[in-house]
Amino acid sequence: MRVTQYDQVSSSLIAVVLALIIAVFWLSIVWFTNRLPQTENDVALEMIDLAGGAEDGSPDDSLLVESPEDPIDDPSQIDTPEEENQVEEMLDSVVELSDKATQQVQQQMQTDLTNSGKVGSAAGTGKRALGFGPGKKGLPREQRWFIKFSDRGSLRDYAKQLDFFKIELGALLKNGKMIYLSKVSSDKPVSRTVSSGANEKRLYMTWQGGERRTSDLSLFKKAGFDVTGAILFHFYPKQTENMLLSQEKRYRNKKFDEIRRTYFTVRGDRTGYNFEVTRQTYFR
């Protein structure tokens, strides 16, 4: 007997197959032993109300300020980078929470001042500016504007800014009387007192944060009035109001009914001072 060529080939194939089986088994052991364990990460869930509103909204609804805006599913509608939008939504949440803190001020204005003017703080349904009927959608300018005066600089610089824009200060006292103060950068500011603000038609702003509110108290004290505890206002003439409206339109050329918030700041220029739009948010 002798080993044939067939026996040699078949034994070689069997050896190769056994070697492959052993290699696969070994590699499987190595893969399983080196596999990273799967970890379950707890994801915090946050309930977010939709920004804007609904078509069946009621005009008697009040502004919802408890949560930030809803994220957008369509990336083509995003006007700014995603990280910037997250920061903006956080800032919007802070601003809207401050609106809630000033609700008591607005209620007192409605009682004592008869609210014939236009208050410069947010009010509305908090829902999308949609609906049926002849009414216009969107927010009026006095509800979507936020103006920031820099906390830096002296009291005299701040007073010059107010006089440049012809902004008149107002203080609503607890007895219902209103003290007006103008030309605050001069040595002798002009003051006048009225029994109520029922006939006030100008746009007015109330403080919702910042350090400049104490500057207004100092300007009243300079004129001889202690208005500690009073509600303070900035009354804007029509010319300045139109200036703000023009800057708002020029910022991104958006339609006014698409704009939810417009943030202004005061900048110095060759002519004196100017309002500059720093940011806008929109109904989505």
C-alpha positions in Angstrom: 0.0 0.0 0.0 1.1 3.6 -0.6 -0.4 7.1 -0.3 -2.0 8.1 -3.6 -2.1 11.7 -5.0 -5.9 11.8 -4.1 -5.2 11.1 -0.5 -2.6 13.9 -0.4 -5.0 16.5 -1.9 -7.9 15.5 0.3 -5.9 15.5 3.5 -4.5 18.9 2.5 -8.0 20.3 2.0 -9.3 18.9 5.3 -6.3 20.5 7.1 -7.0 23.9 5.4 -10.7 23.7 6.4 -9.9 22.8 10.0 -7.4 25.6 10.2 -10.0 28.1 8.9 -12.6 26.9 11.4 -10.1 27.3 14.2 -9.1 30.8 13.0 -12.7 31.9 12.7 -13.4 30.6 16.2 -10.4 32.3 17.6 -11.2 35.6 15.9 -14.8 35.4 17.3 -13.4 35.0 20.8 -11.1 38.0 20.3 -14.0 40.1 18.9 -16.3 39.3 21.8 -13.7 39.8 24.5 -12.7 43.2 23.1 -16.2 44.5 22.5 -17.1 47.7 24.3 -20.1 47.4 26.7 -23.2 49.1 25.6 -24.2 51.9 27.9 -27.7 53.4 28.2 -27.6 57.2 28.5 -30.6 58.8 30.2 -31.8 61.6 28.0 -33.5 64.5 29.8 -36.9 65.2 28.3 -38.2 68.8 28.1 -41.8 69.7 27.4 -41.7 72.7 25.0 -44.7 74.7 23.9 -45.0 75.6 20.2 -43.9 79.1 19.4 -46.5 81.3 17.8 -50.1 79.9 18.0 -53.0 78.2 16.4 -55.7 79.2 14.0 -58.4 78.7 16.5 -56.7 80.9 19.2 -58.8 83.2 21.3 -58.0 87.0 21.4 -58.6 86.8 25.2 -55.7 84.4 25.8 -52.7 85.6 27.7 -49.0 85.4 26.7 -47.3 82.0 27.5 -43.9 82.6 28.9 -43.0 79.4 30.7 -41.0 77.7 28.0 -38.7 78.5 25.1 -39.7 78.2 21.4 -40.2 74.9 19.6 -37.3 73.7 17.4 -37.7 73.8 13.7 -37.9 70.5 11.7 -37.1 72.2 8.3 -33.5 73.4 8.2 -34.3 75.7 5.3 -36.3 78.0 7.6 -33.4 78.6 9.9 -32.0 82.1 9.5 -29.0 81.6 11.8 -26.7 78.7 12.7 -28.1 76.0 15.0 -25.9 76.9 18.0 -26.8 80.6 17.7 -30.5 79.7 17.6 -30.1 77.7 20.8 -28.6 80.7 22.5 -31.3 83.0 21.1 -34.1 80.7 22.3 -32.5 80.7 25.8 -32.4 84.5 25.7 -36.1 84.6 24.5 -37.0 82.4 27.4 -35.4 84.8 29.9 -37.0 87.8 28.3 -40.4 86.2 28.3 -40.1 85.2 31.9 -39.3 88.8 32.7 -42.5 89.7 30.9 -44.4 87.6 33.4 -42.6 89.4 36.2 -43.9 92.8 34.9 -47.5 91.6 34.4 -48.4 93.3 37.7 -47.0 96.6 36.3 -49.2 96.3 33.2 -52.3 95.6 35.3 -51.7 98.7 37.4 -51.2 100.7 34.2 -54.6 99.5 33.0 -56.2 100.6 36.2 -54.5 103.8 37.0 -53.4 105.0 33.6 -56.5 103.7 31.6 -53.9 102.3 29.2 -54.7 104.6 26.4 -51.1 104.6 25.3 -49.2 101.6 23.9 -47.1 99.7 26.4 -43.7 98.6 25.2 -43.7 95.0 26.7 -45.1 91.7 25.4 -48.7 90.9 25.5 -50.8 88.5 23.4 -51.7 84.9 23.0 -48.3 83.5 22.7 -49.5 81.5 19.7 -48.9 81.7 16.0 -50.1 84.9 14.3 -52.8 83.1 12.3 -56.6 83.2 12.2 -59.6 84.0 10.2 -61.5 87.2 9.6 -60.5 90.8 8.7 -57.9 91.3 11.5 -54.2 91.5 10.8 -51.8 88.8 12.0 -48.6 89.5 13.8 -47.7 91.6 16.8 -47.9 95.4 17.0 -44.6 97.2 17.3 -45.0 98.1 20.9 -45.3 94.4 21.8 -42.3 93.2 19.8 -39.7 95.9 20.6 -37.0 95.6 23.3 -34.6 98.5 23.7 -31.3 98.3 25.7 -29.4 101.2 26.9 -25.8 100.4 27.8 -25.0 100.0 31.5 -21.6 101.5 30.8 -21.0 105.2 30.7 -21.8 108.0 33.0 -25.2 109.3 34.1 -24.7 112.4 31.9 -24.0 110.3 28.8 -27.2 108.4 29.4 -29.1 111.6 29.9 -27.7 112.9 26.6 -29.0 109.8 24.8 -32.5 110.3 26.2 -32.5 114.0 25.1 -31.1 113.2 21.7 -34.1 110.9 21.0 -36.5 113.3 22.7 -37.5 110.6 25.2 -39.5 111.9 28.1 -39.3 110.1 31.4 -42.5 109.4 33.4 -43.1 108.2 37.0 -46.5 106.9 38.0 -47.0 107.5 41.7 -49.1 105.4 44.0 -51.7 108.1 44.3 -52.2 107.9 40.5 -50.4 111.1 39.6 -47.8 111.1 36.8 -44.6 113.1 36.8 -43.0 113.9 33.5 -39.4 114.8 33.1 -37.6 116.1 29.9 -34.3 117.8 29.0 -32.7 115.6 31.6 -29.1 116.4 30.5 -29.5 120.1 31.4 -28.8 121.6 34.7 -32.5 122.3 35.3 -34.6 119.5 33.8 -38.2 120.4 32.8 -40.9 118.7 34.9 -44.6 118.6 34.9 -47.2 116.8 37.0 -50.6 115.6 35.8 -53.5 114.0 37.8 -53.4 110.9 35.6 -52.0 109.5 32.4 -55.4 108.8 30.8 -54.8 111.1 27.8 -51.3 109.7 27.0 -51.2 108.5 23.4 -47.5 108.0 22.8 -45.6 104.7 22.7 -44.1 104.0 26.1 -41.6 101.4 27.4 -41.2 100.0 31.0 -38.1 98.5 32.5 -37.6 94.8 32.4 -34.0 94.5 33.5 -30.6 96.1 33.5 -29.0 98.7 35.7 -30.2 101.9 34.0 -33.5 102.0 36.0 -31.5 103.4 38.9 -30.2 106.1 36.5 -33.8 107.2 36.0 -34.3 107.4 39.7 -31.2 109.5 39.9 -32.4 111.9 37.2 -35.7 112.4 39.0 -33.8 113.0 42.2 -31.7 115.6 40.4 -34.9 117.4 39.5 -36.1 117.3 43.1 -38.5 114.3 43.0 -38.1 111.1 45.1 -39.9 108.5 43.0 -38.7 105.4 44.8 -41.3 102.7 44.4 -43.0 104.4 41.4 -43.5 102.8 38.0 -41.0 104.3 35.5 -41.7 104.9 31.8 -39.9 106.1 28.7 -42.3 108.0 26.3 -41.2 108.0 22.7 -42.2 110.7 20.2 -43.5 109.8 16.8 -40.3 110.7 15.1 -38.2 108.3 17.2 -40.9 105.6 16.9 -40.6 105.9 13.1 -36.8 105.7 13.3 -37.1 102.4 15.2 -39.6 101.1 12.6 -37.2 102.0 9.8 -34.3 100.2 11.5 -36.4 97.1 12.1 -37.4 96.9 8.5 -33.9 97.5 7.2 -32.3 94.8 9.4 -33.4 91.8 7.3 -36.2 93.2 5.2 -38.8 90.9 6.9 -42.5 91.6 6.8 -43.6 93.1 10.1 -46.2 90.4 10.7 -43.4 87.8 10.5 -41.4 89.4 13.3 -41.9 88.2 16.9 -39.1 90.2 18.7 -36.7 93.0 17.6 -33.9 93.9 19.9 -32.4 97.4 19.7 -29.4 98.9 21.3 -28.1 102.5 21.4 -24.9 103.3 19.4 -22.9 106.5 19.1 -22.3 107.9 15.6 -21.1 111.1 13.9 -24.6 112.7 14.3 -24.9 111.8 17.9 -26.7 108.5 18.6 -28.6 105.9 16.7 -30.7 102.8 17.4 -29.2 99.6 16.0 -30.9 96.2 15.6 -28.9 93.5 17.3 -31.2 90.5 16.8 -34.6 89.4 15.6 -36.8 86.4 16.2 -39.6 85.3 13.9 -42.9 83.4 13.9 -42.1 79.9 12.5 
